[in-house]
């Protein structure tokens, strides 16, 4: 962490001297408001010590103002992607996945126990109100620790062995969080694609908080929103990640400008955004982002027709041929192929916490999980879905991770129906019905119902192929399509037998990457939702892990948190990855298939090669979408 501290403190010294020398270039988009006196001039909109971006040092070119960038989403709720792509974070990753200050001017840390967060003097929310430590205090004292808003208390990343930090806010630009033991997850969590937002626009939200609002005003707000409690009212307006309240101030590069949107959403540049280039131009360069909702199956077709200037979400490798065809036919775009950062393009998660005890018992037998994996012909899947360009194997880390081992990729992941049948026979699943499907002890056919979100056709194509090879080992596969949120809720409740989803978001862990997502500490790992709930709730919910391998993973995650020694952390990580490869908690199919990214030929600073990853990465986030610009300042 010493290097991190040095990097974060460097901004404290260099920024003011450079900022004083900048000749600021007014933003044409807001000049009418400035001339009318409705908005301050640019010099008064920036923090006194802005984040100054040296584009040339990054191998990019300084851009020009202007333009509207069109993109597609497949659900109204995906307006939240603008929080992901904008990627303004207190502390964030750069393109090399190193932590850097962003919204914060600097961070000072002592042994990862005491974190002093330094804000930028003069920084403002998108509505012009001051952004200060009061916004962090409000989150900590009035939201995170308010029992009516948060019955379970502050989020788990704010707890170290159950202990919460002592928080203090000595002045307007300083917030301090101090734990009795090291919190190695704190800064990494602040940098996530879905950030925890340990700050809120207090000046806006206090009107909906019972501590600050009078009863009559609160009741009027509650009646308007048709809610029965002030907590429900507050939550209605406090949607920092959902990004569906155009009145809610933001610190992101673009702010929602559409009221009650349905299929078209506009995001306009934040006039108070804290980043500026060395030429004196405030970021973002692009004035407007327009997001249009389309059916999932239409994204590639519309991209082929040139209706988007930047698109990755909603595209998959199967779309490359139609995209390249449009490109060859004179389309005004290029199709970049970025590396995928997920551990597996598709993974099947048997639910070890499934409510049906007969299925739960066989799911927890490692022989069953190994048999299912051995019953999959990944070579056929690779050729059918990715023209043979993906890597065939189980779910493990990617080759660029120091913990990659070829034997882990191949472990229990070759097509061997004879061995799979023997494993199932050894479990006592010997009886079959007239269709050749094995029978459970209670006489029911062994029917694996795999639920999907129905958002990626290649997932269902893969499951159709797997159904044929699983028939050869006496397992019937049934595909059930559900809405994403319904699917997750069913898994979390133990009502879903199995689910198909991506593998780990981060397939490229390093020694200092918190390994909590490979231990049973998060319900989001769909094979052990209730074990994750047990940890996340401090034992109040869910179930305590009871399989020896799962217990060992929990021990290793604790061991990692107790040391800062890189070699020891590497050994811990390696053992955890090896356990997953051996225990097949999730059945990976393929990894490394390229992700197509459609980019307008007029759009600059978009890398031709990059990693498409959710966490860490935030898709376009670490590439700093606010630095993209249209060559002539317009997309028209």
Buried (B, 14 or more C-beta within 10 A) or exposed (E): BEEBBEBBBEBBEEBBEBBEEBEBBBBEBBEEEBEEEEBBBBEEBBBBBBBBBEBEEEEBBBBBBBBBBBBBBBBEBBBBBBBBBBBBBBBBBBBEBEBBBBBBBBBBBEEBBBBBBBBBBBBBBBBBBBBBBBBBBBBBEBBBBBEEBEEEBBEBBBBBEEEBBEBBBEEEBBBBBBBEEBBBBBBBBBBBBEBBBBBBBBBBBBBBBBEEBEEEEBEEBBEEEEBEEBBBBBBBBBBBBEBBBBEBBBBBBBBBBBEEBEEEBBBBBBBBBBBBBBBBBBBBBBBBBBBBBBEBEBBBBBBBEBBBBBBBBBBBBBBBEBBBEBBEEEBEBBBBBBBBBBBBBBBBBBBBBBEBEEBBBBBBBBBBBBBBBBBBBBEBBBBBBBEEBBBBBBBBBBBEBEBBBEEBBBBBBBBBBEBBBBBBBEBEBEEEBEEEBBBBEEEEBBBBBBBBBBBBBBBBBBBEBBBEBBBBBBBBBEBBEBEBEEBBBBBBEBEBBBBBBBBBBBBBBBBBBBBBBBBBBBBBBBBBBBBBBBBBBEEEBBBEBEBEBBBBBBEBBEBBBEEBEEEBBBBBBBBBBBBBBBBBBBBBBBBBBBBBBBBBEBBBBBBEEBBBBBBBBBBBBBBBBBBBBBBEBBBE
